[in-house]
Structure formats: C-alpha cells, structure tokens
Amino acid sequence: MKARAVVLANELPGDHHLWLKACAACGDQIEVRVVDLTGDCWLEKIQSQPFDILLAKPGGLTAPFKQLYDERIYILGRTLGYRVFPSAEEIFIYENKRFLSFWLKANRIPHPTTHVFYNYKEALDYIALQSMPIVGKTNIGASGSGVRILSEKKRAEEYVGRAFSGKGAERRVGPNLAKGGLLKRGLHYIFKPGDIRRKMDVYKAKRADVQTGFVILQEFIPHEFEWRVVRIGDSFFAHKKLKRGDKASGSLLKGYENPPLKLLEFVKEITDRFEFFSQAIDIIESDRGFLVNEMQCIFGQSDPYQMLVDGRPGRYLSVEGRWNFEEGNFCTRECYDLRVQTACEIVARSSE
C-alpha cells in the first residue's frame, strides 16, 4: 500500500520541487499532494483528504515567514500529533541561531560559547571583556550570509550599535561572491531571465528583513575547516567544508578525506537521542573536542555526493555497533530520494 504524503510548501514558489521529483521517482511507494503552509485555509486543506505523513520544506528567507511556518508546524506536530518529516524539533532549530544556541546549551551538547543580548549595555560590557576576534551572527542567514568576524572592539561595538539603533545587524544581501563561478552563474541568468527575477525577489525580501533589538555574539574558534556530517534515515555521510577567506560556510570548497569514525559516532549519539533523521551538522574540531556550530534539516548540495571514502562515493551504516561502508550513489536529487525512502520506512513501521 502506498504511503500518502502532503508536501508543505513555503512562501517561495517551487522551493519544494525536489520533494515532488523524488516522490515521482518512487511513485510505486508514495503518492503526494501539495499544500502551501503559508496560505489561508492551510489546515482545512491538509485535513481535506487522509494522509500518513507531512513532508516539510521550511523556508529560511525572512523572520516573519520562518515564525509562521514554525507556528503551524507546532500545531500539526505537537498539538494534533501528526507525523512530520523532518521532525518538528528539527524544523524549530533550523535557521534560528538564537533558538539553536539555547537548545544546544539546555541539552549540554558541546558548541562554541554563544550569547544572545537583548540589552545594549550588556552587549557592550561583554565586548569590553573579550579578546578579539569574536563572531557576530544574524538569526537567519544560510551560506554564511549572516556571519561577521569582528576583529576589533570598535568594529564589534559598531556592529552592536547597528542592531540596537534600528539599522539592523549586518547580513549579506546579493550574490555570494565566495562561491566563485560568477561567469557561469551570469550565463545561466542570460538564458533564463525568469530565474533572475525570482532571485531579485529573494534579495528584496532579505533586504527588508532587518534584525534589530538583539545580537548574537559567539566565541571565535580558530579552524581551517568544518566537518559537515549528514544523517538521512540510517545513512551517514561526512566531508570537510574548507575555508575561503575567514569562513567555511558558503565557500563550496570541500575536502573528501576519509572521515574519522569517532565523528560519525558523535553525530549518531545526538541524532539518536532526539530522533533526527534529516540532519546536517557542521562541526569544528577544537582542543575541547567536537563542537556543534550549525544544525540544518534542509541543506544545499553542490556535488553529486556527500562523501568519498578512498575516492569512492558511498555511505556509512552502523550495524551492531560497527561502522560499515557501502559504496554507491545515495545522494541523488540533493538527498531527497533518500528522504522519501526514509519517510516511506517511517510510515511502514508505524503501521506494523
């Protein structure tokens, strides 16, 4: 019997298309319909036909729509008890660095020390006592767009001043120059002008979404790379995110050395504990051990694989306490094929 799924679209038209393509590829296992979770009558539309699972595509563009999506996921997953994938908790910590910092601290998960200040003087007093650099982060901002390395106290004070003056904490709006490939991207928009209109709408929304009234300040951990460890279902992958300039996020530079198994064990312990089965965790190695820097239930993928072991694409599976490598192409359609497979398995287990 096919699993019946509802894809919960967000404010960006077409942002959920990979869910639909992956479901179509598994048409013998799953049938799907779409409901815009940001639209009116969203609950009535979801409940209009029977379903087994809700497939979420949370947006991370602006704070108002992020809050709206989270509130409605709370009603669906927590109040009504519907099955949501990724899970409600995975969605709540996604693109919410403020909440993520509270969540990591409360659950005693190692991470760079992070402070959220809603008081201007408290923020300035904190800066006065710190050794530079420190890191400023906006609450929303993928690919490093909201990250600022503040190397001087005066620069940090100015950053805080903007946040509390109404100008807003700094966030990159516009093309990510760190990605490179500007000529290729420019040619893409020449041949597909509709895409550049949509991209300009995204930039306009970001520019209007100004973060004021609080700042997020984090200790600076020297590092040359971050590990990105991905778990989808029971499949694990890992690669290095290499720095371009002072950031690893958004650089698209990767290292595909064989990951240490203790790293996979670290992530397995976290994701098992909270039943997170669609998760990318960015991790810094430090003298304090592994530190969680970011957690995302939805993430980009610029290469056709997430891991190479001895030059071969594949995944790791934990079988009876041992890590077994399985060669193969498991990250098709930016891991959405694997997500759909996982969703079908979740539905099948629930009906046993």
N, C-alpha and C positions, 0 to 999 in steps of 0.2 A: 504494500500500500504506500502511495506517495505521501511524503511529508507536505503539509500545507503551510506555506510561509507568506508573511506580509513584510515587504521591504518598506522601512520607514524612511522616506526621503527627507532631506533637509531643505534649507532656503535656496540652495544653488541648484538650478535645473540641470539634470543629467549627472549630478555628483554621485548618484547611486548606480550608474550604468554597469559597473563591474559586478555588482550583485546580480543584476539581471542576466548578464552574459554567462556568469558562472552557473546560475540556476538553469539557463537554457542548455548548457553543456551537460547537465545532469538531469535532463528532462524526464528520464525514466524513474528518478528517485524523488523529485520535488516539483511542486507547482507553486507559482508565485503570483502575487498581485502587489500593487504599489499604493501606499497611502502617504500623502505629504503630511508629516507630523507637525509642520509649522502652519498648516492651513486650518480654516474653520471646520467644524464638524469632524475633526480628526478621530475622536473616539467612536462616534457613530459609524464612521466608515470602516474602522478596524473591526468593530463588532458586527458589521452587517453580514459577514459570512464566517463560517467556522475556520479556525486556523490552529496550527500546532506550535508555531514559533514566530517570533518577531525578529527580523534581521535589521539591525540598526546601522545607520550611516550618519553618526553625529557630525554636525558642522563645527568648524573651529575658526570661523572667519571673524565674527564680532561677538561681543559680550551679550547683547540682548538676545540674539538667536541661540547662543550657547546655553543661556539660562532657560530659555523657553523649551529647548529640546530636553534638557536635564529634568525640568519640572514634569514634563509629560512622560518621560521615561520612568520617573519616580512613581507616577500614578499607575502606569502599566505594569511595572515590575514589582513594586513594593506594595502598593495599595490593592491592586487587583490580582497580583500573583501570577501574571502571565510570564511565559518563558521568553526572555530577551537575550539575544546573542549579537555582539558581545554583551556581557552581563551589565546590569545597571551600575554596579560599583566601578567596573572598568570604564564606563562612559563618564561617570561623575569626576574621575580623576584625569580624564583625557582633556587636554588643552585648558587646564585650570591649575596653573603652577602654584597659586595660593593654596588651594584646597589640597593639592598633592603634597605640599610641604607639611601641612597639618596631619595628613593621613600617614605619611612616612614616619613622622615623629611619634604619633599615637601608637603605631604598630611596631615601633622600635626596629625599623628597617634602616640599615646604615645609609647615610646620604650626606652630601655637603651641608654644613650648618646653614640654615636659611631663616631669615627674619622677615616678617611682614609688618610694616609700620603703617598705622593709620594716624599717627601723631607726628607732625613735622619736627618738633623739638626732639622727640625720641630718636628719630632717624638721624638727625644731625649729631646728637650725643653719641650714637653708635658709631658713626663715621669717624668722629674725633678719636675714638679709642682703637681704631683698626689700623693694621698695617696694610698698605696698598700692594697689589690691586685688590678690589672686590668686584663682584659681579652684580649688575642690575638686570632684572628680568621683568618683562611685562607678563601679565597673567595669561594672555593669549598670544601666540606667536610661534608658528611652526618654522622649521628650517633655519633656526637661529635668528629670525627676524626681530625678535624682541629682546635679544641678549646684548648687553653692553659691558665690555671690560673697562672698569673705571680705575685708571692707573694713578690718578692724583686725587687728593682730598678735595681740592677746589672743583675738579670735574665731577666728583661724586655729590658734592653739595649742590652744584648746578642741576644735576640730574634729579635730585630730590626736590629742589625748588620748582622745577618744571611740573612735577607731579602734583605738588600742593598749590601751585599758582593757578591751575586751570588749563595751562598749556598742554599738560599730559606727559607721561613718561614716554621716552623715545622708542619708536618701533619702526623698522624698515617698511616703507611702502614703495612698491615698484619692483622691477626685476631684481632677482638675486644674482648680483654680479659675481659672487663667489662660485657659482655653478660653472661658469665658463660657457662655451658653446653658443656665444651670442649670435654669431653669423647663422648658425643652423636654426636657432630659435627665430631669428629675424626672417629667414626664408620661409619658415613654417607659417608665419603670420601673413606674409605676402600672398601665399597660395590659399590661405584660409582666413580671410579677413573677418569672418564671423567670430573666430576664436579671439581675435584681439579686442573686439567689442566686449566680449564676455570678460576677458582679462581686465579691461579698463573698469568694468563694473565692480570687479573684485577690489581693485586698487581704491576706487572711490569709497566703497564700504569700509575698507580698512582705515582710510584717512579720516573718515567721520567717527570712527570708534576710538575715542580718546580715553586713555586710562588716567583718571585723576583721583585724588583723595587718599591714595595709598601707594606704597612702593614695596617691591620685593628685592631684598639685598641678600646676597649669598657669598659665602667664603669662596675664595679662588683656590682651586686645587690644580697645581701645575700638572700638565699631562700633554702627551704628544698625540694621543688618540683616545677615543672612547670605544668600548665594545658595544655593539648592538646585538642583543640576544633576542631572538624571536621564538615565541611558542604559539603554534596554532594546533589545537587539539593535543595530541600526544607527540607532535613533531617539534623538534628543536633545531634552530639554526643560529650561527653566530659569525660575525665578521667585524673588522675594525673600521671605524669611521675616523679617517685621518684628518688632521687639521690643515686648513688653508688660512694663513694669517693666524688669528688668535682663536678661531672657532673650529670645532669638528662638525657641529650641526649645520646642515645646508651646503657643505662643501662638495658633496657627492664623490669625494675621494675615498677609496676603500682599500683595505688590506685583507687578503683572503688567506692569512696564515691559519694553520690548524688551531682551533680554539682550545684552551685548557678545559679539561672535563670538570674541574672544580668550579669553573664559571657557570657551566650548564647546571651543575648541582645547586649552586646558589640561586639561580633563577627558578629551577624546578621547585625548590623549597618555598619560595614566595608564591609562585603561581598555583601550586597545590594547595597551599594554606587558604587562599582566597578564591579558588576555583576560577582562575583567569585562564581562558583558553583561546584568546585572540589578543596577543600582547607582544609589544616590542619594548624592551627595557634597555635604556642606554646607561652604561656603567663605566665609571672611572676607576682605574686601579690606583691605589694610594698606599701610603705607609700605614693606614688604618684598615687596609683590606679593600674589598669591593665596595663602592659607593654608588647608589642608585641616583642618577641625575635626571632621568625622564622616564615616563611610562606612557605608552600610547596604544590604544586598542585598534586604531586605524593608522596606517603609516604608508609612506611612499616607497616605491621600489624602482630604482633606475636600471638595475641589471636583471637578467632573467633568472638569477638565483640569489639566495641569501647566504650561501656558504659554499666554500670549496675545501675539501679535505684531500690533501695530496694532489691538488689540481682537479679533483672530481666533484661535480655538484652532487648534493645529497642532503640527507637529514640525519639527525641522531634520534634514537628512540631509547628510552630507559626500560629495560626488560629485566625484571627480577633483580633490580639493584645494579645492573651493569649497563653501560652505555654502548649501544650497537650502532655503527654507521651503516646506513643504507643508501647506496648510490641511486640517483635518479633525479628527475625534474619535478619537484614538488611545489614549486613557487609560481606556477603559471597564473596568468591574469592577476599579478601582484598579490598572490596568495589567496585570492578569493575562491578559486577552485577548492583549495584545502579548507577554507572556512565553510563552504557549502557542504563539503563532505563531513566536517565536524558537526555542523548543525543537524544534518540527517542522522548522524550517530546519536546525538543528544535526544532527538525525538524518538528514535528507535528504542533507546534504553528506557525512556520514560514510559513507554507502552508495554514493556515486558512484565 
